[in-house]
Each structure stands twice: as structure tokens, then as C-alpha cells.
Amino acid sequence: MDIPIDIFGKKLKNPLFLPSGIINDIPNHSMAVKAGVGSLVLKSITVDPREGNPIPRIAKYDSGFINSVGLRNPGLTEAKKQIKLFLEKTNTPVIISVFAVKADDFQRLVYEFSELCPLAIELNLSCPNVSDEFGEILANKADSSYKITKLAKKQAKNIPVISKLSPNTDNIGEIAKACEQAGADAVAAINTVSQGMIIDINKKRPVLGNGKGGVSGTGIKPIAVAKVYEIYEAVKIPILGIGGISTWQDAVEMIMAGASLIGIGSAVYEKGWNVYKDILFGIKTYMEKTNISQIKNLIGAAHEK
Ligand SMILES: Cc1cc2nc3c(=O)[nH]c(=O)nc-3n(C[C@H](O)[C@H](O)[C@H](O)COP(=O)(O)O)c2cc1C
């Protein structure tokens, strides 16, 4: 079932995508391809390999999950080989996500991965489980978000760059604007909400190996919708809306807030891979009933004209 949408000068078969990190290992992202996503974002890659945080790294609560994976990944050299193989095997457009705590490393990652010609490169400026060299999340500040985005754009050649933002700020519109001014081709929001904790009342200890983790899933949806709404008022570039989407109604809400593409992450853990087909069917039926011929006519519909 197709609901075509144009982004970065390319046509995607639908606006739904798998956000970064929901699947960890690169070859396993083929599950999202089979599920019919319009595009997908790979797990964030760092320059050096990372083992990740102590297990357990993810835990469920009644409205979603908390995770502290700690960017477990094989590192640039190995990831580049694996991603090259993955891209050769799939026709689904792929976005490569990169993470660093230093500007130099961001530049190197973007330079290396742009050679693989992905749909786009996403800058993870917002991982709540790893801090930058100053001990803060990069996307919490407009100036560091601007700086990293600008440097990345220079290395990306003609590959589009997406800046992924954190919800843990009260000025996300300003930060998104800074990314746009630095040349970002899109912004993605939101990363997980920082930080949550679940305590095992029998063991009297936090459940996660790392104690605290980023919160995802249905419980964060109103935060995500509000942040995307705010960004839409601040920028003209497309928004990838993510956070707690698990039904077609959620997806329509996110599109009306201003998102062009819709990320569905934690809902895959709750509902399985059919969630994409179910949401697409719901959006399509809604569009038919309300006489909307193109999904782009719904983007930002909740804003005053
Ligand atoms: C287990 C797990 C790992 C994640 N790893 C990454 C990551 O490596 N890079 C990133 O940008 N976001 C990562 N995220 C955040 C998601 O991409 C997404 O922004 C967030 O989960 C909100 O969407 P959701 O509520 O649909 O899951 C991760 C989320 C989860 C649950």
C-alpha cells in the first residue's frame, strides 16, 4: 500500500520509517524492509567500537520503555563494511546515523559515510545516555547544534544532513532554527526523554544496569507532538517526527503537528512488525474518507493559517 511522499528530491513509497537504535545490528534492519517501511535509520555509529552499558539495557514500564544501550556498535571501520553490504541488498532508502562527543569525530564519520551515498546522514546530537566533552547533550544548546551541523554539511558533499534533537530543552524551536541556518536539510525530533528509572521493588534496586535510561514509547507521545509543533513554527525544512507513535491516529496527529516523515520505534516491540502495515492502512482509509489526495496536504494542518 503506497502513500508516496517526496523528501530530499526523492520519492518514498510511504512516510513511515524505523528510527535509529530500535534494531541494533546492521544486517537485522532487513526486518524493517520486510515490514514495508518507506525508509529506515540505522543504529548510531561512533568512530570507535562501543560495548555499550551494563545489561539489562532496556526495560518495559506500563506506557513504554526506558533504555540505556550506551551506543553499542561495531565502530566506523567495521560498520562501513556492513552498511555497504546492507545497501547493496536493499532498495529501501537508508539513513545512516552518527554519534560523537567531539566535532572532529562527527566530521570524520560524515565524510566516511557520505561515500556510501545513503538517503541522508542523521547527526545524533541528542543521545541521553552519553555526554559530550563538556558533559552535556549537544542538542541542548543552539550554538553546539549549529556548529556540528555546519561542520557536518561541509563533509557530507551532496548527501542531505538531518539533525536529531533532544526533547530535554525548553527552546527546541530555537535549536532547530540554528540547525536550519547551519544548512541542515531536515530535523528529527524527538530522541528519548531523559531520564527515567524503574525500580524493582523486590530487589530494591533500579532495573537497568546503568540505573537510569531514556524514556520512549506511548507515554512520551504528547511531548513529541508538542516539540514537533514548536519546531514547525520555527523552520521551513522538513521534520522527521518520532516519539510514542503506535496507531494511525497518532501518526495523523504527528503529521498535523508538522512532521513529513513518521518514525515508529518502540511500538515495534509492543505490537510487532505488522504495526507499519496497520498504520499505513489506517492513514490511507482516513485520507479516502476525508478526501485528502496527497499526504503532504496534511502536514502542519493543526497550525493556524
Ligand atoms: C533501545 C533503543 C535504542 C535507541 N538507540 C538510538 C540511537 O542509537 N540513536 C538515536 O538517534 N536514537 C536512538 N533511540 C531513540 C529512537 O530512535 C527514538 O527517537 C525514540 O525511541 C522515540 O521513539 P519511539 O517512542 O517510537 O520509540 C533508541 C531508542 C531505543 C528504545
The ligand as an SDF file (V2000), in Angstrom:
LIG
                    3D

 31 33  0  0  0  0  0  0  0  0999 V2000
   16.6150    0.6140   22.5850 C   0  0  0  0  0  0  0  0  0  0  0  0
   16.6920    1.9680   21.9390 C   0  0  0  0  0  0  0  0  0  0  0  0
   17.8960    2.3810   21.3640 C   0  0  0  0  0  0  0  0  0  0  0  0
   17.9840    3.6350   20.7470 C   0  0  0  0  0  0  0  0  0  0  0  0
   19.1580    3.9960   20.1440 N   0  0  0  0  0  0  0  0  0  0  0  0
   19.2250    5.1700   19.4450 C   0  0  0  0  0  0  0  0  0  0  0  0
   20.3970    5.5200   18.7280 C   0  0  0  0  0  0  0  0  0  0  0  0
   21.3810    4.7710   18.6530 O   0  0  0  0  0  0  0  0  0  0  0  0
   20.4010    6.7240   18.0830 N   0  0  0  0  0  0  0  0  0  0  0  0
   19.3370    7.5850   18.0920 C   0  0  0  0  0  0  0  0  0  0  0  0
   19.3970    8.6550   17.4870 O   0  0  0  0  0  0  0  0  0  0  0  0
   18.2040    7.2630   18.7680 N   0  0  0  0  0  0  0  0  0  0  0  0
   18.1250    6.0790   19.4350 C   0  0  0  0  0  0  0  0  0  0  0  0
   16.9550    5.7400   20.0920 N   0  0  0  0  0  0  0  0  0  0  0  0
   15.8060    6.6780   20.0790 C   0  0  0  0  0  0  0  0  0  0  0  0
   14.7990    6.3500   18.9870 C   0  0  0  0  0  0  0  0  0  0  0  0
   15.3620    6.4770   17.6940 O   0  0  0  0  0  0  0  0  0  0  0  0
   13.5590    7.2670   19.0870 C   0  0  0  0  0  0  0  0  0  0  0  0
   13.9660    8.6080   18.8910 O   0  0  0  0  0  0  0  0  0  0  0  0
   12.8540    7.1500   20.4410 C   0  0  0  0  0  0  0  0  0  0  0  0
   12.8210    5.7870   20.8650 O   0  0  0  0  0  0  0  0  0  0  0  0
   11.4250    7.6840   20.4190 C   0  0  0  0  0  0  0  0  0  0  0  0
   10.6120    6.9510   19.5090 O   0  0  0  0  0  0  0  0  0  0  0  0
    9.6140    5.7510   19.9600 P   0  0  0  0  0  0  0  0  0  0  0  0
    8.8150    6.2450   21.1200 O   0  0  0  0  0  0  0  0  0  0  0  0
    8.7900    5.4560   18.7230 O   0  0  0  0  0  0  0  0  0  0  0  0
   10.4960    4.5880   20.3280 O   0  0  0  0  0  0  0  0  0  0  0  0
   16.8520    4.4900   20.7190 C   0  0  0  0  0  0  0  0  0  0  0  0
   15.6490    4.0670   21.3150 C   0  0  0  0  0  0  0  0  0  0  0  0
   15.5510    2.8290   21.9110 C   0  0  0  0  0  0  0  0  0  0  0  0
   14.2380    2.3970   22.5140 C   0  0  0  0  0  0  0  0  0  0  0  0
  1  2  1  0
  2  3  1  0
  2 30  2  0
  3  4  2  0
  4  5  1  0
  4 28  1  0
  5  6  2  0
  6  7  1  0
  6 13  1  0
  7  8  2  0
  7  9  1  0
  9 10  1  0
 10 11  2  0
 10 12  1  0
 12 13  2  0
 13 14  1  0
 14 15  1  0
 14 28  1  0
 15 16  1  0
 16 17  1  0
 16 18  1  0
 18 19  1  0
 18 20  1  0
 20 21  1  0
 20 22  1  0
 22 23  1  0
 23 24  1  0
 24 25  2  0
 24 26  1  0
 24 27  1  0
 28 29  2  0
 29 30  1  0
 30 31  1  0
M  END
$$$$
